[in-house]
Amino acid sequence: MIATSKHFNELSAKRIILQNTFKDHTKVNGFSYKDWINPPAGSFYEKYKKELDEINNEMAPPLTYQS
């Protein structure tokens, strides 16, 4: 999928909001390296990493090689 400028801007805005949520969460709860590396099911870290991966993959999809 080729992202339009408007769509790309929307994804960028979602990413900034998500990053601000992470910053606020770590300010209140501290940062857990253990939970970052291996997030428990349903945890903030799991949800954050999943949503961030989805946004990043849409903004810059993985390369595919043609043979």
GROMACS elastic network, one bead per residue, 0.5 to 0.9 nm:
[ bonds ]
;  ai    aj funct       b0    kb
    1    58     6  0.81776   500
    1    61     6  0.86525   500
    3     6     6  0.80564   500
    3     7     6  0.59086   500
    3     8     6  0.58810   500
    3    58     6  0.80402   500
    3    59     6  0.73290   500
    4     7     6  0.51193   500
    4     8     6  0.59592   500
    4     9     6  0.84532   500
    5     9     6  0.60337   500
    5    10     6  0.85669   500
    6     9     6  0.51000   500
    6    10     6  0.62517   500
    6    11     6  0.87155   500
    7    10     6  0.50177   500
    7    11     6  0.62303   500
    7    12     6  0.85694   500
    8    11     6  0.50843   500
    8    12     6  0.61248   500
    8    13     6  0.86193   500
    8    58     6  0.88607   500
    8    59     6  0.67620   500
    9    13     6  0.61539   500
    9    14     6  0.86303   500
   10    13     6  0.50858   500
   10    14     6  0.62357   500
   10    15     6  0.86055   500
   11    14     6  0.50442   500
   11    15     6  0.61186   500
   11    16     6  0.86549   500
   11    55     6  0.64472   500
   11    56     6  0.86412   500
   11    58     6  0.82598   500
   11    59     6  0.72406   500
   12    15     6  0.50323   500
   12    16     6  0.62431   500
   12    17     6  0.86880   500
   12    55     6  0.83227   500
   12    59     6  0.83843   500
   13    16     6  0.51405   500
   13    17     6  0.62484   500
   13    18     6  0.85691   500
   14    17     6  0.51343   500
   14    18     6  0.60869   500
   14    19     6  0.85928   500
   14    55     6  0.79948   500
   15    19     6  0.60959   500
   15    20     6  0.85653   500
   15    51     6  0.87879   500
   15    52     6  0.69198   500
   15    55     6  0.69187   500
   15    56     6  0.84414   500
   16    19     6  0.50599   500
   16    20     6  0.61437   500
   16    21     6  0.85774   500
   17    20     6  0.50965   500
   17    21     6  0.62021   500
   17    22     6  0.87081   500
   18    21     6  0.50254   500
   18    22     6  0.63314   500
   18    23     6  0.87186   500
   18    48     6  0.73747   500
   18    51     6  0.82067   500
   18    52     6  0.74855   500
   19    23     6  0.62199   500
   19    24     6  0.86523   500
   19    48     6  0.86973   500
   19    52     6  0.86038   500
   20    24     6  0.61342   500
   20    25     6  0.84895   500
   21    24     6  0.51128   500
   21    25     6  0.60475   500
   21    26     6  0.86273   500
   21    48     6  0.88284   500
   22    25     6  0.50270   500
   22    26     6  0.61601   500
   22    27     6  0.84729   500
   22    44     6  0.87168   500
   22    45     6  0.85798   500
   22    48     6  0.74851   500
   23    26     6  0.53247   500
   23    27     6  0.61105   500
   23    28     6  0.87791   500
   24    27     6  0.50402   500
   24    28     6  0.63572   500
   24    29     6  0.85442   500
   25    28     6  0.53520   500
   25    29     6  0.58515   500
   25    30     6  0.73382   500
   25    31     6  0.83834   500
   25    44     6  0.85171   500
   26    29     6  0.50388   500
   26    31     6  0.52058   500
   26    32     6  0.84824   500
   27    30     6  0.56611   500
   27    31     6  0.80254   500
   29    32     6  0.86093   500
   31    34     6  0.89471   500
   31    35     6  0.84576   500
   31    36     6  0.80909   500
   32    35     6  0.52918   500
   32    36     6  0.61007   500
   32    37     6  0.87144   500
   33    37     6  0.61498   500
   33    38     6  0.85051   500
   34    37     6  0.54137   500
   34    38     6  0.61563   500
   34    39     6  0.74937   500
   35    38     6  0.50958   500
   35    40     6  0.66396   500
   35    43     6  0.84438   500
   35    45     6  0.67941   500
   35    46     6  0.84882   500
   36    39     6  0.54982   500
   36    45     6  0.60083   500
   36    46     6  0.79389   500
   36    49     6  0.86746   500
   38    45     6  0.88121   500
   38    46     6  0.83935   500
   39    42     6  0.82193   500
   39    43     6  0.64481   500
   39    44     6  0.81206   500
   39    45     6  0.57422   500
   39    46     6  0.52644   500
   39    47     6  0.89686   500
   40    43     6  0.54687   500
   40    44     6  0.86427   500
   40    45     6  0.78900   500
   40    46     6  0.68283   500
   41    44     6  0.89735   500
   41    46     6  0.66171   500
   41    47     6  0.87395   500
   42    45     6  0.82445   500
   42    46     6  0.62681   500
   42    47     6  0.67332   500
   43    46     6  0.52656   500
   43    47     6  0.64041   500
   43    48     6  0.85718   500
   44    47     6  0.52842   500
   44    48     6  0.59846   500
   44    49     6  0.85597   500
   45    48     6  0.50230   500
   45    49     6  0.59966   500
   45    50     6  0.84204   500
   46    49     6  0.53544   500
   46    50     6  0.61065   500
   46    51     6  0.86093   500
   47    50     6  0.51891   500
   47    51     6  0.61122   500
   47    52     6  0.84660   500
   48    51     6  0.53242   500
   48    52     6  0.60111   500
   48    53     6  0.84962   500
   49    52     6  0.50866   500
   49    53     6  0.59916   500
   49    54     6  0.85681   500
   50    53     6  0.51766   500
   50    54     6  0.62618   500
   50    55     6  0.87820   500
   51    54     6  0.50962   500
   51    55     6  0.63067   500
   51    56     6  0.86141   500
   52    55     6  0.51746   500
   52    56     6  0.60550   500
   52    57     6  0.84811   500
   53    56     6  0.50495   500
   53    57     6  0.59067   500
   53    58     6  0.84648   500
   54    57     6  0.52255   500
   54    58     6  0.62524   500
   54    59     6  0.86620   500
   55    58     6  0.52239   500
   55    59     6  0.61499   500
   55    60     6  0.85446   500
   56    59     6  0.50519   500
   56    60     6  0.58820   500
   56    61     6  0.74363   500
   57    60     6  0.51855   500
   57    62     6  0.66674   500
   58    61     6  0.54887   500
   58    62     6  0.89150   500
   60    63     6  0.86050   500
   61    64     6  0.87712   500
